[in-house]
Amino acid sequence: MENKCVPILNTGLRGFTVATTKISDVNGERGKLIYRGYPAKDLAVTASFEEVVYLLLYEILPTKNELTTFKERLKKDRSIPNEIIAVLKAIPKDALPMDVLQTSISMLGHYDPDIQKYSQEGAKRIAIRIIAKTAGLVAAWERIRNGKEPVAPSDELGHAANFLYMLSGEIPDDELISFFDAALILHAEHSFNASTFSARQVASTKAHMYSAIIAAAGSLSGALHGGANTRVMQMLLEIGTVDAVEEYVKSILKNNGKIMGLGHAVYQVDDPRATILAPMSKKMGERIGNTKWFDLSKALEEKGKKAFKEKKGSDIFVNVDFYSASLYYYMGIPVDLFTPVFAVSRIAGWTAHVIEEQFAGAAPKPILYRPESEYIGDYCGKDECQYINIEDRDR
């Protein structure tokens, strides 16, 4: 039988299933995000970030005693080596925050005793250390680049509260803590997105967890993956007022542009995470007596959806970045830190995926990722080119 060539579609692996996972499920048609069997939206309003981290790493929600012990382990591992703080102080103050975070996580590996004898239990200990320290790295850089000394972590505060404390130097109130805790939970995991796939691909080589997490952070720094809520906030600042929304939408659609925060590669309904974050953004605006950014977001969502429907004949839906932008802005988080804050949360999912890739299941793990490619070079009008000495080459 004659073999027929199958065309190769350069689609970024969209539609191809490359592995199995027990960690999370994204159902785009129904608008559901599941963490190990539990709807993320339910966890966001009932659980703490520490509980969700435990669930992702250990596959089960902790008991009260287990959670207490786990929180203590996270607190114990928050401190960042003085040598790394010294390096952060030597980095140019205008360095990109995600580049700084990537460098910092890389340096953490030099101080981790489990690197030398890497094992499943060691990987879990590393995961806890990375999760505990990433928040501190982001907060430390924000203060250092502004000429301030880093704030030492507090043994009295939970993970979300401690990050806000290290960032500002002020202990946040309970409502602010609960909102940020929920935001961390909602961003903690999202199946095989670009950064998670990057982490798993590196993990498949049997590299240790730090290498895999560095790869994930590098992927997140790219404009097509991380940074969407940064661009949402930049868009809101550019629009400025609710009255300017309609003209902005017309201009964007006329020029075939994109309204940041509308549309998602997976969800075919409104992102379930956005429905949790939107009222938090509104409440944060009410707290400070300025709902401008929430009101602007709401108007942009409504007018953007309507205009898109009229122009394209199909619906477009709001994603998680649309309301996390104004929420973080109200919290006083600098716009260029939105992506590192995303990493503070997603580090939980990344580490869980590395452990699953390297150690889960009965089959030998990991299986090295080695996709094929189709060579389409045609440089000499034949399969191979003949080398020509440099003296004889003539353009």
C-alpha positions in Angstrom: 0.0 0.0 0.0 1.3 3.4 -0.9 2.1 5.7 2.0 0.4 9.0 1.9 2.1 12.0 3.5 0.1 13.5 6.4 0.4 17.3 6.4 1.9 18.7 9.6 -0.1 21.4 11.2 1.9 24.1 13.1 -0.8 24.5 15.8 1.3 24.6 18.9 0.1 21.0 19.9 -3.5 22.4 20.2 -5.9 19.4 20.2 -3.2 16.9 20.9 -3.2 15.0 24.2 0.4 14.4 25.3 0.0 12.9 28.8 -2.5 12.0 31.5 -2.9 13.9 34.8 -4.8 13.6 38.0 -4.0 17.2 39.0 -6.6 19.3 37.3 -9.2 19.3 34.6 -10.4 22.3 32.5 -13.8 21.9 30.9 -14.0 24.7 28.4 -17.6 24.0 27.3 -19.0 23.9 30.8 -16.7 26.5 32.3 -15.4 24.3 35.0 -11.9 24.1 36.6 -11.3 21.2 38.8 -8.4 20.7 41.2 -8.1 16.9 42.1 -11.8 16.5 42.0 -12.8 19.8 43.7 -14.1 22.9 41.8 -11.6 25.7 42.0 -14.4 28.2 42.5 -15.6 26.3 45.6 -12.1 26.1 47.0 -11.6 29.8 46.5 -14.4 30.7 48.8 -14.0 27.9 51.4 -10.3 26.9 51.6 -7.0 28.6 52.3 -4.2 28.7 49.7 -2.2 26.4 52.0 -5.0 23.8 51.9 -5.0 23.9 48.1 -1.2 23.6 47.9 -1.5 20.5 50.2 -4.2 19.1 47.9 -2.1 19.6 44.8 1.0 18.1 46.3 -0.5 15.2 48.3 -3.7 14.5 46.3 -6.0 14.9 49.3 -7.3 17.8 51.5 -5.4 17.9 54.8 -6.9 17.2 58.2 -6.7 20.0 60.8 -3.5 18.6 62.3 -2.0 18.0 58.9 -2.7 21.6 57.8 -1.2 23.0 61.0 2.0 21.0 60.4 2.1 22.0 56.7 1.7 25.7 57.5 4.6 25.5 60.0 6.7 23.8 57.3 5.9 26.6 54.9 6.7 29.3 57.5 10.0 27.6 58.4 11.1 27.7 54.7 10.3 31.3 54.0 13.7 32.8 54.7 15.8 33.7 51.7 19.6 33.2 52.0 21.5 36.5 52.6 23.7 35.7 49.7 20.7 35.8 47.3 19.5 39.1 48.8 23.0 40.5 48.1 22.7 39.4 44.5 19.3 41.0 44.1 20.8 44.3 45.4 23.4 44.1 42.6 20.9 43.6 39.8 20.0 46.8 37.8 16.8 48.3 39.3 15.1 48.4 35.9 15.5 44.7 35.3 12.4 42.9 34.2 10.7 41.4 37.3 10.2 37.9 35.8 13.8 37.8 34.7 14.8 38.6 38.3 12.5 35.9 39.6 13.9 33.3 37.2 17.4 34.1 38.3 16.5 34.1 42.0 14.8 30.7 41.8 17.8 29.3 40.0 20.0 30.5 42.9 17.8 28.8 45.5 18.8 25.4 44.1 22.4 26.0 45.3 21.2 26.0 48.9 18.9 23.0 48.8 20.2 19.8 50.3 17.8 17.6 48.4 19.4 18.4 45.1 22.2 16.0 45.5 20.1 13.0 46.2 16.9 13.7 44.2 13.9 11.5 45.2 10.1 11.7 45.3 10.1 12.7 48.9 12.9 15.1 48.3 11.0 16.6 45.4 8.1 17.3 47.7 10.4 19.0 50.2 11.8 21.1 47.4 8.3 22.0 46.3 7.5 23.3 49.7 10.7 25.3 49.9 10.1 26.9 46.4 6.5 27.7 47.2 7.5 29.3 50.5 10.3 31.3 49.1 8.9 32.5 45.8 6.6 34.9 47.5 9.5 36.4 49.5 11.6 36.7 46.3 9.0 38.8 44.6 8.4 41.0 47.6 12.1 41.4 48.2 12.7 42.6 44.7 9.9 45.1 44.8 11.4 46.7 47.9 15.0 46.5 46.7 14.4 48.1 43.4 12.7 51.0 45.2 15.7 51.5 47.5 14.1 49.8 50.6 15.3 46.9 52.7 13.4 43.6 52.3 10.9 42.9 55.1 11.5 39.7 57.0 8.7 37.1 56.9 6.3 36.9 59.8 5.8 33.7 61.7 2.3 34.9 62.7 0.8 35.3 59.2 -0.5 32.9 56.6 1.0 32.7 53.1 -1.2 35.3 51.4 -1.1 37.7 54.3 2.7 37.3 54.7 3.3 38.2 51.0 1.3 41.4 51.3 3.1 42.2 54.5 6.5 41.7 53.0 5.5 43.8 50.0 4.2 46.8 51.9 5.6 46.4 55.4 2.1 46.7 56.7 -0.1 43.9 58.0 -3.2 43.6 55.8 -6.7 43.4 57.2 -8.8 40.2 57.1 -10.9 41.1 54.0 -7.8 42.0 52.0 -6.2 38.7 53.0 -9.2 36.7 52.1 -9.4 38.3 48.6 -5.7 37.8 47.9 -5.9 34.2 49.2 -8.8 33.5 46.9 -6.9 35.0 44.0 -3.9 32.7 44.7 -6.2 29.7 44.8 -7.8 30.6 41.5 -4.4 31.0 39.8 -2.7 28.0 41.4 -3.3 25.5 38.6 -4.7 25.2 35.0 -3.6 21.9 33.5 -1.3 21.8 30.5 -0.8 25.5 29.7 2.5 26.7 28.2 4.4 27.1 31.4 3.2 23.9 33.0 4.1 22.0 29.8 7.5 23.6 29.9 8.0 22.4 33.4 6.9 18.8 32.5 9.0 18.7 29.4 12.1 19.6 31.4 11.1 17.2 34.2 10.9 14.4 31.6 14.6 14.7 31.2 15.1 13.8 34.9 16.3 17.3 35.6 15.7 18.3 39.2 12.7 20.5 40.2 14.5 23.8 40.2 15.4 23.4 36.5 11.8 22.6 35.6 10.5 25.5 37.6 13.0 27.9 36.0 11.7 26.7 32.6 8.1 27.3 33.6 9.0 30.8 34.8 10.7 31.6 31.5 7.6 30.5 29.6 5.4 32.6 31.8 7.5 35.6 31.1 6.5 35.5 27.4 3.9 37.9 26.2 1.6 35.2 24.8 1.3 33.5 28.2 1.9 35.6 31.3 1.3 39.3 31.5 -2.2 39.3 30.2 -3.6 41.0 33.3 -0.7 43.5 33.1 -1.9 44.4 29.6 -5.5 44.6 30.8 -4.6 47.2 33.4 -2.5 49.1 30.9 -5.5 49.1 28.6 -7.8 50.4 31.4 -5.3 53.1 32.2 -5.2 54.1 28.5 -9.0 54.2 28.2 -9.2 56.3 31.4 -13.0 56.7 31.8 -16.2 54.8 31.3 -17.3 57.4 28.8 -14.4 56.5 26.5 -15.1 52.8 26.5 -17.5 52.7 23.5 -15.1 54.6 21.2 -12.2 52.5 22.3 -14.1 49.3 21.5 -15.1 50.6 18.0 -11.5 51.5 17.3 -10.1 48.2 18.4 -12.5 46.1 16.4 -12.3 48.4 13.3 -8.5 47.7 13.3 -8.9 44.0 14.0 -7.3 44.5 17.4 -7.9 42.6 20.6 -9.6 43.6 23.7 -7.3 42.3 26.4 -9.1 40.0 28.9 -11.8 38.9 26.5 -11.4 35.5 24.9 -9.6 32.3 26.0 -7.9 29.4 24.3 -10.1 26.9 26.2 -13.2 28.4 27.8 -16.3 28.7 25.6 -18.2 30.5 28.4 -17.1 33.1 30.9 -14.0 31.9 32.8 -15.3 30.6 36.2 -12.5 32.3 38.0 -13.5 35.7 36.6 -16.9 35.4 38.3 -15.2 35.1 41.7 -12.7 37.9 41.1 -15.2 40.5 39.7 -17.1 41.2 42.9 -13.8 41.3 44.8 -12.6 44.1 42.5 -15.9 46.0 43.1 -15.5 45.6 46.8 -11.9 46.8 46.8 -13.0 49.9 44.9 -15.7 50.6 47.4 -13.2 50.2 50.3 -11.1 53.1 49.0 -14.1 55.1 47.7 -13.1 54.7 44.0 -14.9 52.1 41.9 -13.6 53.7 38.7 -11.5 50.7 37.6 -14.2 48.1 38.3 -16.8 50.3 36.6 -14.6 50.7 33.6 -13.9 47.0 33.4 -17.6 46.2 33.7 -18.5 48.6 30.9 -15.7 47.3 28.7 -16.9 43.7 29.2 -20.5 44.6 28.3 -19.7 46.8 25.3 -16.9 44.6 24.1 -19.0 41.5 24.1 -21.9 43.3 22.3 -19.7 44.8 19.7 -17.8 41.6 19.1 -21.1 39.7 18.6 -22.4 42.3 16.1 -19.1 42.3 14.1 -18.1 38.6 14.3 -21.5 37.0 14.7 -20.2 34.9 17.6 -19.8 35.4 21.4 -16.6 36.2 23.2 -16.1 35.6 26.9 -14.3 37.2 29.8 -11.2 35.4 31.2 -9.4 35.4 34.6 -7.1 38.2 33.7 -9.9 40.7 33.1 -10.8 41.3 36.7 -7.6 40.2 38.4 -6.0 43.3 36.9 -8.2 45.9 38.7 -8.2 43.7 41.8 -4.4 43.7 42.1 -4.3 47.4 41.2 -6.7 48.2 44.0 -4.5 46.1 46.3 -1.5 48.4 45.5 0.4 45.8 43.6 2.6 47.4 40.9 1.4 46.6 37.4 4.7 45.0 36.3 4.5 42.7 39.3 1.2 41.1 38.1 3.0 38.3 36.3 5.4 37.5 39.2 2.4 37.4 41.5 0.9 34.9 39.0 4.0 32.8 39.6 3.7 33.1 43.4 0.4 31.2 42.9 1.1 28.9 39.9 4.3 27.6 41.5 1.9 25.2 43.4 0.6 23.7 40.2 4.0 23.6 38.6 5.6 21.7 41.4 2.7 19.3 41.5 3.1 18.6 37.8 6.9 18.0 38.1 6.3 15.4 40.8 3.6 13.7 38.7 5.7 13.7 35.6 8.7 12.2 37.4 7.2 9.9 40.0 3.5 9.1 39.6 2.0 5.9 38.3 3.2 2.4 37.9 5.0 2.9 34.6 8.7 3.9 34.5 8.9 7.6 35.0 9.5 9.9 33.4 9.2 9.3 29.7 11.4 11.7 27.8 9.3 14.1 25.7 10.6 13.8 22.1 8.2 15.1 19.5 8.9 14.8 15.8 9.2 17.7 13.3 8.9 17.8 9.6 11.9 19.3 7.8 10.7 21.7 5.1 14.1 23.2 4.1 14.7 23.6 0.3 17.9 25.5 -0.1 19.6 24.0 -3.2 16.6 22.6 -5.1 17.5 19.1 -3.8 17.8 17.1 -0.6 21.4 18.2 0.2 23.7 21.1 -0.6 27.3 20.8 -1.7 29.7 22.7 0.4 31.5 25.6 -1.5 34.8 26.9 -0.3 34.5 30.5 0.9 36.8 31.8 -1.8 34.5 30.5 -4.5 31.2 31.8 -3.0 29.5 34.5 -5.1 26.2 36.1 -4.2 
